[in-house]
């Protein structure tokens, strides 16, 4: 039987109706164990708060994990507003009665001329297990409007007890017409390089279980854990904390905004959207059909990105690890995201992570691939076609004369096109989005899910139109859509699909020969395969082995519905890198009739053997005639 994430949430809600959460039970649960998880989380947050110049008041509360998000306005342009969200963390796990939060905004740290009161939201997660934990978190959320476009503003968050953060700043989106170049960055599948609080602080577990697990959460449960022999993320690798490093490197690009294409922090490590159960500490102790969930991973993640996200808007799409059937909502597992993050809310009704905004001459869409996926079907079809219709309407609107949009970027999680061994391509997402992308000339599709970097040649109607090697100029009007997978944001790495064999069967009618008998290949600037040249490995001149997910049928004994793998051979995989990387996209606007460009640079973290912190491994330029983005039906 197929069970959706909304049905899992309803199951959780019904169980909780027999386990009422009271203020006393909340405090008892959060203070369980030696010192309590609330106390431990407070000390972690206080360290970051102090480093950022914060001064504590008298209520024992600090402000942590500040992050910004665009507030789309007229014409989807977010020029006159900015959303600010931060976590309020206390020693006790609760807030003093009557505590209020404000955002002070001004043109300099000495001139905070405007005060905006923030709404304090209490996010409570109670897991439907006997004696289970209670997650209690507080978020201050404010939308600052009436700002001037293209203007630098300073801000701080202040509490009524005297607590105040250090200064931060942001620049509002430019008005039209846009002449100045700008850069944005993108990645996916990030996670954290630090685990949440040691379990001895967590749920008052049996001490023997804590000792059994080595006194901490087992590696990889709630933080990124790399194999010992990983040349980058391993203990002897070039970078033991890729997620944190990539985030820092992106900040050095001074982006106008950052896109994260799903799988944000991995508080839900299974990625299937199953009900939460943390009654045991080892994987074998979690009952079939349930999943570990630790809400305090969100604390770690928000602190990890604050040095960048407090100054640059971060825009999030949702991935499969972001389906959290915990909060008793009907938002398809995204109820926690709505409170922790700032979803613009201008997408189709009932799709909280689907939205759009325009920055300069670039239109950006966040799509929810979970709703379209054939691989993982816990959330498939929840909008009953509303999302796809909305995407179609938005693309048509932006490809109409006078829209001001030259380039269109869509970011989402499951891949339309990828040759990674673990997830490859999703047939459901491909069937829903690729025809629209081709018809309305989407320029760049940013994907995640597969923990590696891959760029395609331009594709139209499912077919490669031409080769676009490193350094190429692509003209999307004639050439088609470029797809990049940037699931290389920090999680343990995936390999590419091997050459055809028992574990990776070839498609029907394909007989492997020559280079295809070698292991999976890589292809990027500066790469030299061991003992040979580029021509000795899989590349776009050879048949590349891959697969695509079909809808399939429900599998007996499986807790969540999954699709079937269908082998396919592809010729569109142009750049393949299995390490950690992100993209920096440089946009150069132009007057109507001039040439406007969008250059996509791929920057790899700590490339083994280079001795440098990061290396550019690929670059292409997308080129259009400004003001002529109209598509004739």
C-alpha positions, -999 to 999 in steps of 0.1 A, spaced: 0 0 0 13 35 -9 15 58 21 21 96 16 39 119 39 6 136 47 -7 103 59 24 97 80 18 131 95 -18 123 103 -6 90 119 18 110 140 -10 135 149 -34 108 160 -8 91 182 0 125 198 -37 131 205 -33 104 232 0 119 245 -9 156 252 21 179 253 19 202 283 43 229 294 56 207 322 61 176 299 79 199 275 104 212 301 109 177 316 116 163 281 141 190 271 159 189 304 162 151 304 197 137 308 229 151 322 224 189 320 197 187 293 199 192 256 186 227 259 215 237 281 240 221 258 225 238 227 225 271 245 263 269 251 269 261 214 248 290 203 263 314 228 298 308 214 287 319 179 266 348 192 296 362 211 320 358 181 295 378 160 297 407 184 265 399 204 258 411 239 236 390 262 208 405 283 195 392 316 170 365 304 196 338 295 187 339 258 210 343 228 203 349 191 217 324 166 216 313 130 205 346 114 196 343 77 181 364 50 156 357 23 141 378 -5 105 391 -3 93 392 -39 73 423 -46 57 438 -77 68 420 -108 84 393 -86 113 418 -79 123 418 -42 138 453 -44 120 469 -15 120 441 11 140 415 30 130 387 54 151 382 85 149 350 106 170 339 136 168 313 163 163 323 200 181 298 222 178 296 260 193 276 288 160 262 299 144 254 265 117 280 271 115 318 268 106 343 295 70 354 295 66 387 276 99 386 258 98 406 225 121 407 195 129 435 172 150 441 140 167 475 140 175 487 104 194 517 91 220 530 66 249 525 90 256 507 124 253 542 140 220 550 124 194 522 130 165 545 121 138 519 118 125 493 143 104 463 131 89 440 157 96 403 149 71 375 154 83 348 178 73 314 166 75 283 188 82 251 168 73 220 188 80 185 175 68 156 196 75 122 182 49 95 184 68 69 205 63 60 242 83 85 263 97 101 232 115 134 230 101 168 225 119 193 203 113 228 214 127 256 192 120 294 189 124 316 158 121 353 155 108 363 120 104 397 105 98 411 70 113 445 64 96 464 37 96 499 23 133 498 15 151 514 -15 163 492 -43 200 485 -47 208 500 -13 231 488 15 213 484 49 227 475 83 206 456 108 207 439 142 183 418 162 174 431 197 154 415 225 134 433 252 157 420 279 187 439 265 201 411 243 215 425 210 234 409 181 264 423 164 259 443 132 251 426 99 242 441 65 225 433 32 220 450 -2 185 451 -16 178 438 -52 184 464 -80 156 481 -97 151 482 -135 168 486 -158 198 468 -145 232 477 -158 257 465 -132 270 429 -133 263 406 -104 271 370 -92 250 344 -75 261 310 -62 245 276 -60 250 241 -44 230 213 -28 232 183 -5 251 202 22 246 188 57 268 196 86 304 188 97 295 189 134 270 166 151 243 179 173 246 176 211 262 144 225 234 119 232 241 119 269 224 153 268 195 141 247 166 120 257 177 106 290 187 74 273 201 44 292 238 50 299 247 16 286 233 25 252 254 57 252 286 37 260 276 11 234 276 39 208 310 53 219 295 82 239 282 100 208 258 97 179 273 70 155 291 86 126 269 96 97 236 97 116 234 134 120 265 148 104 287 142 74 309 112 79 336 105 53 354 72 47 389 70 61 404 68 26 385 97 11 412 119 -5 392 150 3 369 146 32 386 117 50 407 120 81 438 122 59 421 142 32 427 177 19 396 191 37 380 174 67 349 197 66 338 203 30 303 216 38 316 244 60 344 251 36 322 253 5 299 277 24 329 299 32 342 298 -3 309 309 -17 309 339 6 343 349 -9 325 353 -43 303 381 -27 272 367 -43 239 387 -46 221 355 -34 227 318 -29 206 289 -41 205 256 -22 188 229 -44 175 207 -16 188 183 11 196 211 34 208 199 69 198 161 70 179 162 103 160 134 86 188 110 75 166 84 57 153 107 30 120 88 27 98 110 48 90 83 74 76 90 109 103 99 135 115 74 161 145 82 183 137 56 210 170 39 204 205 51 195 216 24 170 202 20 135 190 -15 143 169 -2 171 147 19 149 115 0 140 108 -7 103 87 21 87 101 48 110 132 69 108 156 89 130 150 126 133 169 151 153 156 187 151 188 200 167 207 193 135 189 224 122 206 245 150 240 233 139 233 240 102 219 275 108 250 284 129 272 269 102 258 292 74 252 323 95 286 340 86 273 341 50 235 339 53 233 368 77 246 390 49 234 373 17 199 360 10 198 322 9 169 307 -11 160 271 -5 144 243 -25 133 211 -8 149 176 -13 140 142 -1 159 146 32 137 177 38 105 157 41 99 157 79 67 140 89 70 154 124 51 186 130 15 174 125 10 197 96 -6 193 62 23 210 44 38 177 31 65 175 57 76 211 52 59 227 82 93 230 100 108 247 70 81 273 69 89 284 104 127 279 103 133 294 69 116 321 48 97 307 19 84 336 -2 49 320 -5 41 333 -40 39 298 -56 8 276 -61 -15 271 -31 -4 242 -10 32 241 -23 52 260 3 86 254 -13 76 264 -48 81 301 -55 97 326 -79 117 359 -79 134 381 -104 169 396 -97 181 420 -124 174 403 -158 173 368 -142 141 350 -133 145 322 -107 121 294 -99 123 270 -69 105 238 -79 96 209 -56 110 177 -72 96 156 -44 62 162 -58 73 149 -92 96 121 -83 93 85 -95 122 73 -75 109 83 -40 72 86 -41 62 96 -5 53 131 -17 46 124 -54 15 141 -68 4 160 -37 -4 191 -57 -26 173 -83 -9 191 -112 -10 226 -96 28 229 -95 34 220 -131 6 243 -142 21 271 -122 56 266 -136 41 266 -171 23 299 -164 55 315 -149 77 305 -178 51 318 -203 49 351 -184 87 355 -184 90 347 -221 65 374 -230 77 407 -245 84 434 -219 89 410 -189 124 422 -183 137 387 -179 164 375 -202 177 344 -184 156 318 -166 171 296 -139 151 268 -122 165 250 -92 152 217 -77 165 185 -62 160 152 -81 179 152 -114 164 154 -148 197 144 -163 226 128 -144 248 97 -147 256 92 -110 254 56 -97 232 62 -67 202 82 -81 210 90 -117 180 106 -135 144 108 -123 119 99 -150 90 117 -132 108 150 -129 121 146 -165 86 140 -179 71 169 -160 97 196 -165 119 189 -195 92 196 -221 84 229 -204 121 238 -201 126 231 -238 95 250 -250 101 281 -229 139 281 -233 150 278 -197 187 286 -197 201 268 -166 186 240 -145 203 235 -111 199 201 -96 211 181 -65 204 147 -50 236 130 -65 266 139 -44 289 150 -71 292 176 -99 280 170 -134 273 193 -163 254 184 -195 258 196 -230 228 217 -240 196 196 -243 164 202 -262 134 178 -261 155 152 -243 183 152 -269 218 166 -269 221 194 -295 258 200 -296 290 196 -276 298 223 -251 333 216 -237 350 237 -210 352 273 -223 323 270 -247 296 296 -254 261 282 -254 232 301 -270 201 287 -253 177 300 -280 193 277 -306 211 252 -284 187 243 -255 190 239 -217 221 233 -197 217 211 -166 241 210 -137 241 187 -107 257 204 -77 250 178 -51 287 183 -43 279 206 -13 294 185 15 278 151 20 298 119 15 305 115 -22 289 93 -48 306 76 -77 295 79 -113 277 49 -129 302 22 -137 307 7 -171 281 -19 -180 283 -51 -159 264 -72 -134 259 -43 -110 251 -18 -137 235 -35 -167 237 -19 -201 205 -8 -219 190 -32 -244 208 -34 -276 240 -19 -263 272 -40 -265 301 -25 -244 334 -21 -261 366 -1 -259 367 25 -232 334 14 -218 351 -15 -202 369 8 -178 356 20 -145 334 51 -143 353 81 -157 357 118 -148 361 147 -171 370 182 -161 397 208 -166 431 196 -154 420 160 -149 444 132 -161 432 97 -156 458 73 -141 480 58 -167 464 73 -198 448 103 -215 413 117 -215 404 95 -245 409 63 -225 380 70 -202 343 73 -205 335 107 -221 309 123 -243 324 107 -274 316 72 -259 284 57 -247 280 65 -211 261 40 -190 233 53 -168 197 47 -158 164 66 -153 138 60 -126 104 47 -138 73 49 -117 72 11 -110 49 -6 -86 48 -7 -48 72 -32 -33 60 -56 -6 78 -50 27 92 -16 17 83 12 41 81 38 14 72 35 -23 101 36 -48 103 34 -86 122 10 -109 156 16 -125 156 15 -163 191 14 -179 198 41 -205 229 51 -225 236 88 -228 257 112 -248 250 144 -230 274 141 -199 301 167 -206 317 175 -172 320 149 -144 337 155 -110 331 134 -80 345 158 -54 331 189 -36 322 219 -57 298 248 -62 289 271 -91 294 309 -92 272 324 -120 284 358 -133 256 378 -150 264 408 -173 232 426 -182 229 447 -214 206 473 -230 179 460 -252 195 446 -284 229 441 -268 245 409 -258 239 397 -222 258 368 -208 256 344 -178 289 327 -172 288 295 -151 321 288 -132 326 256 -113 348 259 -83 362 227 -67 372 226 -30 407 214 -21 414 195 -53 439 168 -44 474 176 -56 469 213 -63 478 226 -29 452 253 -33 420 260 -13 399 258 -44 403 255 -82 382 264 -112 375 232 -131 350 243 -157 335 274 -173 308 280 -199 290 312 -210 253 314 -218 246 342 -243 214 360 -253 202 391 -270 189 414 -242 152 421 -244 145 394 -270 135 366 -247 100 362 -262 89 327 -271 63 325 -299 37 297 -292 
